[in-house]
């Protein structure tokens, strides 16, 4: 009965491997013909290459479940380099090395290069070689299937978290409405506070006189004064001119970002010819006004800037509420994500 089960298992494996690709790297045409005949009987698709260069070209074009490498093609021991090269190109391919001689040192070197086995090129070893190739093909296909499934899990995992967080946002908004609060305003009820840092007070005065209700403007006539104000008060926006007499503007913007991480920092020059307004970000500055020639340009954008800040506050509120409610879930989510990424090789 055990023999029948063994035969059934072997037949099942062969059926699963129908069409699997095998590459034979050997400069001997008779070996190539013999391998094609041997493996085609197991319904495997066999390709042959006479040189390592030809083999690498084929590996770049399609996937081979198993690559059989002659240790002495094209020169004695060259198969070790070929093994390392094809494994670099196709990590999930299984490499079996065939050799005309028994050598413990070469066998160890082959395994270190990435081969799963070293088989002697001898008639009595042919059945064993065939079995090892079939087993290797099965392992390779299983590995690729697992990698594919893990890739789908990673993508679905991220999509699920996003959908979950979106649902929580809607739930939080619904809670606000049931309590009689406007979701767009419940997380931001104060006036928008803006600090203008400029050795010339004209822009700050123009903005303060031209802005409507809901905005409070302060001005700092030096970088040092600006850092003192930021240290003692909370500003939603801090606008820093390029022309400060005491400190470099880049130093002021960095210090403001460090002292008040929630503040949005705008770097500007002008208004006038060549003027511009940019939002200072950790990666790079993002243009807000490409040609800043008049304070009115900023006044026209104030409502937009205010809404952008409110959106940022709402997003932070959503994120904090989600963390508070689902801390254990997030911890498990991060651990699973790291495990999947490690299994995928850091992808």
C-alpha positions, -999 to 999 in steps of 0.1 A, spaced: 0 0 0 29 24 8 44 17 -26 11 26 -43 9 59 -23 45 67 -33 37 61 -69 6 83 -67 26 111 -51 52 109 -78 26 110 -105 9 140 -89 43 158 -87 49 151 -124 14 165 -134 21 196 -114 54 202 -132 41 198 -167 56 226 -188 81 237 -162 112 252 -178 147 237 -174 179 251 -187 210 229 -193 243 247 -195 269 223 -210 292 226 -240 289 189 -249 262 184 -275 258 148 -266 251 158 -230 225 183 -242 207 157 -263 207 132 -234 193 158 -210 166 169 -235 155 132 -240 156 125 -202 136 155 -191 112 157 -220 99 123 -209 88 140 -176 70 167 -197 95 194 -188 105 220 -214 142 219 -219 165 246 -233 202 243 -238 231 267 -238 267 259 -247 283 289 -229 276 309 -197 269 340 -219 242 323 -238 227 310 -206 225 345 -191 208 358 -222 181 330 -218 177 336 -181 171 373 -187 143 364 -212 123 339 -193 121 321 -160 137 286 -155 126 265 -126 158 245 -127 192 253 -142 216 224 -147 252 237 -149 282 216 -160 311 224 -136 336 225 -165 318 246 -191 336 263 -207 367 256 -186 373 235 -155 356 250 -125 339 278 -145 305 264 -136 309 280 -101 309 315 -117 280 305 -139 260 293 -109 266 326 -90 256 346 -121 224 329 -128 213 329 -92 219 367 -92 197 370 -122 170 345 -111 171 339 -73 142 315 -72 157 292 -99 172 260 -85 207 252 -97 220 216 -99 257 212 -109 269 181 -128 306 172 -127 327 144 -142 347 139 -109 342 135 -72 357 165 -53 346 175 -18 361 210 -21 343 216 -54 311 203 -40 313 227 -10 322 256 -34 292 248 -55 268 249 -26 283 282 -15 278 295 -50 241 287 -48 236 252 -61 213 228 -42 231 197 -52 262 183 -71 256 152 -92 283 130 -108 281 127 -146 279 89 -148 253 65 -163 244 51 -128 236 86 -115 211 94 -142 180 82 -123 191 102 -92 198 133 -114 163 131 -129 147 128 -94 167 158 -81 157 179 -111 120 171 -106 123 178 -69 141 211 -76 115 221 -101 88 215 -76 106 236 -49 112 264 -73 76 265 -84 65 264 -47 88 292 -39 75 314 -67 39 306 -57 46 315 -21 63 348 -32 33 356 -54 9 349 -26 29 370 -2 30 398 -27 -8 397 -29 -10 396 9 12 427 11 -9 446 -13 -42 435 1 -29 442 37 -22 478 28 -55 482 10 -73 468 40 -57 492 64 -66 522 41 -102 510 38 -103 505 76 -90 540 83 -114 555 58 -143 538 75 -131 551 108 -129 586 94 -165 584 83 -175 570 117 -158 598 135 -175 624 113 -208 607 120 -202 609 157 -196 646 153 -228 651 134 -248 632 160 -234 654 187 -244 685 167 -208 694 156 -196 702 121 -168 677 113 -150 702 92 -148 726 121 -149 705 152 -111 699 152 -102 735 144 -121 763 160 -96 791 166 -84 818 142 -56 810 119 -24 826 134 3 837 110 37 850 119 55 871 92 93 872 96 108 901 76 131 929 83 106 951 64 71 952 80 53 962 48 41 927 38 29 919 73 10 952 76 -6 946 41 -17 911 50 -31 922 84 -51 950 69 -63 931 39 -73 897 54 -108 891 66 -121 877 98 -106 845 111 -69 855 108 -44 869 133 -11 883 121 20 889 141 53 902 127 89 896 136 115 920 123 144 897 128 152 860 129 160 861 166 127 877 174 109 851 153 124 822 173 115 839 206 78 842 194 76 807 181 90 795 214 63 812 234 33 810 210 17 786 186 15 797 150 -3 778 123 17 794 95 52 810 97 63 830 67 101 836 66 116 862 42 149 855 24 161 890 35 168 889 73 196 911 87 206 890 116 203 853 108 202 832 75 166 825 65 174 788 61 185 786 97 153 803 109 131 779 89 149 749 102 147 762 138 110 769 134 103 734 121 123 720 150 106 741 177 71 739 162 66 707 141 29 714 135 35 749 120 35 752 83 66 772 72 65 793 40 98 807 26 95 837 4 112 865 -14 95 897 -26 69 908 -33 85 921 -65 104 909 -96 117 874 -91 96 869 -59 83 835 -50 66 817 -21 74 781 -13 62 756 14 92 742 33 90 704 34 114 678 48 121 664 13 120 695 -9 102 729 -11 69 730 -29 60 761 -49 29 781 -36 33 813 -57 58 811 -86 59 848 -93 52 867 -61 47 903 -71 19 916 -48 6 910 -13 -28 905 -29 -16 872 -44 -12 859 -8 -45 874 3 -63 856 -25 -47 823 -13 -54 828 24 -87 808 25 -70 780 5 -41 780 29 -64 780 59 -84 750 45 -51 732 38 -42 736 75 -76 725 87 -74 694 65 -40 687 81 -55 691 115 -84 668 107 -61 642 93 -40 643 124 -71 640 145 -83 609 125 -49 593 128 -47 599 166 -82 586 171 -74 555 151 -42 548 170 -60 553 203 -88 528 194 -67 502 176 -33 503 191 -30 465 194 -42 460 159 -17 484 145 11 468 164 2 434 149 -3 449 115 33 464 116 48 431 128 30 411 100 41 437 74 77 434 85 76 396 83 60 397 48 87 421 36 115 400 50 100 369 33 99 388 0 135 399 4 129 434 15 107 444 -15 
